[in-house]
Amino acid sequence: MNLITKFDIWKNWSYSKLLPTTAYSSIFAITLTAVFVIANLIAPYPNIPDNLGLISLKLDYFAKHKDEYNAIFLGPSTTYRGIVPNVFDQLMAEENREIKSFNFGINGAIAAETDFYLRKIIALKPAKLEWLFVEYPERTLEQYINKNANSARGIYWHTPRQTLLDFRLIMELKQNLRDKFFAAYATLKSCLLRTFWMGRFANFWQVKVLGMKLFLDEIPDYSRLAQESGYYAHDLQTLQRHKSWHQFFLDNLKDDYYQDVEQLKQGNISPIKPYSLKVLKEMCQYINDYGIKPILFISPIVQERGSTANNLYKQGDISPLFAFNDPEAFPNLYQLDRRFDFLHLNYQGATELTASLAEEFAQYLGREQGTGNRE
């Protein structure tokens, strides 16, 4: 009898409580969502957030000095660590070309993020900007992608447009479906956190209440950024983890590095990724639409990560391409004493890369001027 009574009680509860419980839960979820959406409309993301580390520093400085520059270098960490604007400007001056350039390279930037900041730079309407050098970063599935999804930086650039762009780039990759699923989940999560204001609330709580740091990379101070026009050499970093990684690279990975260099010399055929080509082509067209000349370049990397720019150039795109990922043509840039690790150059290597870029750019301008004179 007791068993029957207990069963009847549970049965009665389940049917009588399920509907109101579901209704109350739905009302709570809808109300909470509405609060976040309204909060996002009332207090949208600022044009220059102050919690993005290096990006905030560069955006703030460039916004204040945007009309001083006529050339910008935009790309991932290989741009940030590889192009020295002061050296570039000096070498161009020796060719009677008045250039003042700024390095807007961003550590770990991917294609959708680069496209986002490209549009922000142009939206600032820099009065003298004539050339925008772009190093297109191939989309990869980062090891800590879900961690990045929760970061202030990861949330900030995930507008609906950039999220869709990134999602399609993920689907184009050759990785297995499991990896693609987690990458797509992470990019959607960042978009939802941005759209519903939850990301800003979480970042505020982490910083103001818990005292956490939202970024761990070492960044230069404002005066150093101004002095170097956005460049910061790996050699100047003081964090022990950077020094330890460089020493580990020299002590344990140099054989792997030379093996990668030899493989690069074989001239492997780069796979064509149609959507990546479309993204890069639209980036170049967007730059052109504002009367600025897009210039593509590829740093002296050892992995095959310049395929999109190469393939776009082979298709006859009008944007010039300066490719330095050729150990045969630029052997000095692949010497171990010019490297910080597999991807990045040290200051000496960056200076030599910048000199090579300045030389090729001066020759390009000469050809363009000659063509204009003939016309």
C-alpha positions in Angstrom: 0.0 0.0 0.0 2.8 2.4 0.8 4.5 1.7 -2.5 1.3 2.4 -4.3 0.8 5.6 -2.4 4.3 6.8 -3.2 3.8 6.0 -6.8 0.6 8.0 -6.9 2.2 11.0 -5.2 5.0 11.0 -7.7 2.6 10.6 -10.6 0.4 13.4 -9.4 3.4 15.7 -8.8 4.9 15.1 -12.2 1.8 16.0 -14.1 0.6 18.9 -11.9 4.0 20.6 -11.6 5.6 20.0 -15.0 3.6 22.7 -16.9 4.1 25.6 -14.4 7.7 24.7 -13.8 8.4 24.7 -17.6 6.4 28.0 -17.9 8.3 29.7 -15.1 11.7 28.5 -16.5 10.8 29.8 -19.9 9.7 33.2 -18.6 12.9 33.4 -16.6 15.1 32.5 -19.6 13.2 35.0 -21.9 13.4 37.8 -19.3 17.1 37.2 -18.8 17.8 37.2 -22.5 15.7 40.4 -22.9 17.7 42.1 -20.2 21.0 41.3 -21.9 19.8 42.3 -25.3 18.5 45.6 -23.9 21.7 46.2 -22.1 23.6 45.6 -25.3 21.5 48.2 -27.1 21.8 50.8 -24.3 25.5 50.2 -23.7 27.0 48.8 -26.9 30.6 47.8 -27.3 32.9 50.9 -27.4 34.8 51.6 -30.6 38.0 51.1 -28.7 37.6 48.7 -25.7 40.2 49.0 -22.9 40.5 45.3 -22.1 42.0 43.9 -25.3 45.7 44.3 -24.3 47.9 45.1 -27.3 44.9 45.6 -29.6 43.4 48.3 -27.4 46.8 49.9 -27.2 47.2 49.9 -31.0 43.6 51.0 -31.7 43.9 53.9 -29.3 47.2 55.1 -30.5 46.3 54.8 -34.2 43.0 56.5 -33.7 44.8 59.5 -32.3 47.5 59.6 -35.0 45.7 58.1 -38.0 46.3 61.1 -40.3 50.1 60.8 -39.9 50.4 57.5 -41.7 50.2 56.6 -45.4 51.0 52.9 -45.1 49.8 50.2 -42.7 50.9 46.6 -42.2 48.1 44.3 -41.1 48.4 40.6 -40.2 49.1 38.1 -37.5 52.1 37.8 -35.2 54.5 37.2 -38.1 53.6 40.7 -39.2 53.8 42.1 -35.7 57.2 40.6 -35.1 58.5 40.8 -38.6 58.0 44.3 -40.1 59.9 47.2 -38.6 58.2 50.5 -39.8 61.1 52.8 -38.8 63.5 50.7 -41.0 61.0 50.5 -43.8 60.4 54.3 -43.8 64.1 55.1 -43.8 64.9 52.8 -46.7 62.0 54.2 -48.7 63.2 57.7 -48.0 66.6 56.7 -49.5 64.6 55.9 -52.7 63.0 59.3 -52.6 59.7 57.9 -51.4 58.0 59.6 -48.4 56.5 56.8 -46.4 55.3 56.8 -42.8 54.1 53.4 -41.8 52.4 51.7 -38.9 52.5 48.0 -37.8 49.1 46.8 -36.9 50.1 43.1 -36.6 48.1 41.2 -34.0 49.4 38.1 -32.1 47.4 35.0 -33.1 45.0 36.8 -35.5 43.0 34.6 -37.8 41.3 35.6 -41.0 37.9 36.7 -39.7 39.5 38.7 -37.0 41.9 40.4 -39.4 39.0 41.3 -41.7 37.2 42.8 -38.6 40.2 45.1 -37.8 40.7 45.9 -41.5 37.2 47.4 -41.5 37.8 49.2 -38.2 41.0 50.8 -39.5 39.3 52.0 -42.7 36.2 53.2 -40.7 38.6 55.6 -38.8 39.1 57.4 -42.2 42.8 58.0 -42.1 43.3 61.0 -44.4 46.7 60.0 -45.9 46.4 56.2 -46.2 47.6 55.1 -49.6 48.8 51.5 -49.1 47.5 48.7 -46.9 49.9 45.7 -46.7 47.9 42.6 -45.7 49.4 39.2 -44.6 46.4 36.8 -44.8 46.4 34.3 -41.9 45.2 30.9 -42.9 42.4 29.6 -40.6 43.6 26.9 -38.2 41.9 25.1 -35.3 43.6 26.5 -32.3 44.5 24.2 -29.4 42.8 26.4 -26.9 40.0 27.5 -29.0 37.3 27.1 -26.4 39.4 29.1 -23.9 39.7 31.8 -26.5 35.9 31.8 -27.0 35.5 33.2 -23.5 38.2 35.9 -23.8 37.4 39.6 -24.1 39.3 39.7 -27.3 37.6 36.6 -28.8 34.2 38.0 -27.9 34.8 41.5 -29.2 35.3 40.7 -32.9 32.5 38.1 -33.1 29.8 40.2 -34.7 27.2 38.1 -36.6 29.0 38.9 -39.9 32.4 37.9 -38.7 31.0 34.8 -37.0 29.4 33.6 -40.2 32.6 34.3 -42.1 34.7 32.3 -39.5 32.1 29.5 -39.5 32.4 29.0 -43.3 36.2 29.1 -43.0 36.1 26.4 -40.4 33.9 24.2 -42.6 36.4 24.5 -45.4 39.3 23.0 -43.4 40.4 19.4 -43.8 40.2 18.5 -40.1 37.8 15.8 -38.9 34.2 16.6 -38.0 34.9 16.5 -34.3 37.5 19.2 -34.4 35.3 21.3 -36.7 32.3 20.9 -34.4 34.2 22.2 -31.3 35.7 25.1 -33.4 32.2 26.0 -34.7 30.8 25.7 -31.2 33.5 28.1 -29.9 32.9 30.8 -32.6 29.1 30.6 -32.1 29.6 30.8 -28.3 31.7 34.0 -28.7 29.0 35.5 -30.9 26.2 34.8 -28.4 28.3 36.2 -25.6 28.8 39.4 -27.6 25.2 39.7 -28.8 23.6 39.2 -25.4 26.1 41.4 -23.5 27.0 38.4 -21.2 30.6 38.6 -22.4 31.0 42.2 -21.1 29.3 41.3 -17.8 31.6 38.3 -17.4 34.7 40.3 -18.2 33.7 43.1 -15.7 33.2 40.4 -13.0 36.5 38.8 -13.8 38.5 42.0 -13.7 36.7 44.2 -11.1 35.6 41.5 -8.7 37.9 38.6 -9.1 41.0 40.6 -10.0 41.9 38.4 -13.0 44.0 39.5 -16.0 42.2 39.1 -19.3 45.4 38.8 -21.3 48.7 37.3 -20.6 50.9 38.4 -23.5 53.6 40.9 -22.8 52.9 44.2 -24.4 55.0 47.3 -24.9 54.1 50.5 -23.1 52.6 53.5 -24.9 55.9 55.3 -25.4 57.5 52.2 -26.9 54.6 51.6 -29.2 54.8 55.2 -30.5 58.6 55.0 -30.9 58.5 51.8 -32.9 55.2 52.6 -34.8 53.5 49.4 -33.6 56.5 47.0 -33.8 57.8 45.0 -30.8 60.7 42.7 -31.2 60.7 39.2 -29.7 64.2 40.0 -28.4 62.8 42.7 -26.1 60.4 40.4 -24.2 61.2 39.9 -20.6 58.7 37.2 -19.6 60.6 34.0 -18.7 58.2 31.8 -20.7 59.2 33.5 -23.9 62.9 33.1 -23.1 62.5 29.5 -22.2 60.6 28.7 -25.4 63.3 30.3 -27.5 66.0 28.4 -25.7 64.0 25.2 -26.1 63.7 25.9 -29.8 67.4 26.3 -30.2 68.3 23.3 -28.0 65.7 20.7 -29.1 63.8 21.7 -32.2 66.4 23.0 -34.6 66.6 19.7 -36.5 62.9 19.7 -36.9 63.1 23.3 -38.1 65.8 22.5 -40.8 63.7 19.5 -41.9 60.7 21.8 -42.4 62.9 24.3 -44.4 64.1 21.5 -46.7 60.5 20.4 -47.2 59.5 23.9 -48.1 62.2 24.0 -50.8 60.4 21.1 -52.5 57.8 23.6 -53.6 54.7 21.6 -52.6 51.5 22.5 -54.4 49.3 24.6 -52.2 45.7 23.4 -51.9 43.0 25.7 -53.2 40.4 26.8 -50.6 37.6 28.5 -52.5 36.0 30.3 -49.6 39.4 31.6 -48.3 40.1 32.9 -51.8 36.7 34.7 -51.7 37.4 36.2 -48.3 40.8 37.5 -49.3 39.6 38.8 -52.6 36.7 40.7 -50.9 39.2 42.2 -48.4 41.3 43.5 -51.3 38.2 44.8 -53.0 37.0 46.5 -49.8 40.4 48.3 -49.5 40.2 49.3 -53.2 36.7 50.7 -52.8 38.1 53.3 -50.4 40.8 54.5 -52.8 43.6 52.6 -50.9 45.9 50.1 -52.7 46.0 46.6 -51.2 49.5 45.0 -51.1 49.7 41.3 -50.2 52.8 39.8 -48.6 53.9 36.5 -47.0 56.4 36.3 -44.2 59.3 33.7 -44.3 57.4 31.0 -42.5 58.3 27.3 -42.7 54.8 25.7 -42.8 52.6 26.0 -45.9 50.5 28.9 -44.6 50.6 31.3 -47.5 48.6 29.3 -49.9 45.5 31.6 -50.2 47.6 34.7 -51.1 49.6 32.6 -53.6 46.6 31.1 -55.2 44.8 34.4 -55.5 47.9 35.9 -57.2 48.1 33.0 -59.6 44.5 33.6 -60.6 45.5 37.0 -61.9 44.2 39.2 -59.1 45.3 42.8 -59.5 46.8 43.1 -56.0 50.6 42.7 -56.0 52.1 39.9 -53.9 55.5 40.0 -52.2 56.3 36.5 -51.0 59.3 35.8 -48.8 58.5 32.2 -47.9 61.1 30.8 -50.3 64.3 29.6 -48.6 66.1 29.5 -52.0 65.4 33.1 -52.8 65.8 34.4 -49.3 68.2 32.0 -47.5 69.3 34.6 -45.0 65.8 34.8 -43.5 65.8 31.1 -42.8 69.2 31.1 -41.0 68.8 30.0 -37.4 70.4 33.1 -36.0 67.6 35.2 -37.6 64.8 33.2 -36.0 63.0 33.3 -32.7 61.1 30.1 -33.4 59.4 28.2 -36.3 57.2 31.1 -37.3 58.9 34.3 -36.0 62.0 36.3 -36.7 64.2 38.0 -34.2 65.1 41.7 -34.5 68.0 41.0 -37.0 65.7 38.8 -39.1 62.9 41.3 -39.0 65.2 44.1 -40.1 66.4 42.1 -43.1 62.8 41.1 -44.0 61.8 44.7 -43.8 64.7 45.7 -46.1 63.7 43.1 -48.7 60.1 44.3 -48.6 61.2 47.9 -49.0 63.4 47.0 -52.0 60.6 45.1 -53.7 58.0 47.8 -52.9 60.3 50.5 -54.3 60.7 48.5 -57.5 56.9 48.0 -57.7 56.3 51.8 -57.3 58.9 52.4 -60.1 57.1 50.0 -62.4 53.8 51.6 -61.6 55.2 55.1 -62.2 56.7 53.9 -65.5 53.4 52.5 -66.6 51.6 55.7 -65.7 54.1 57.8 -67.7 53.6 55.6 -70.8 49.8 56.0 -70.6 
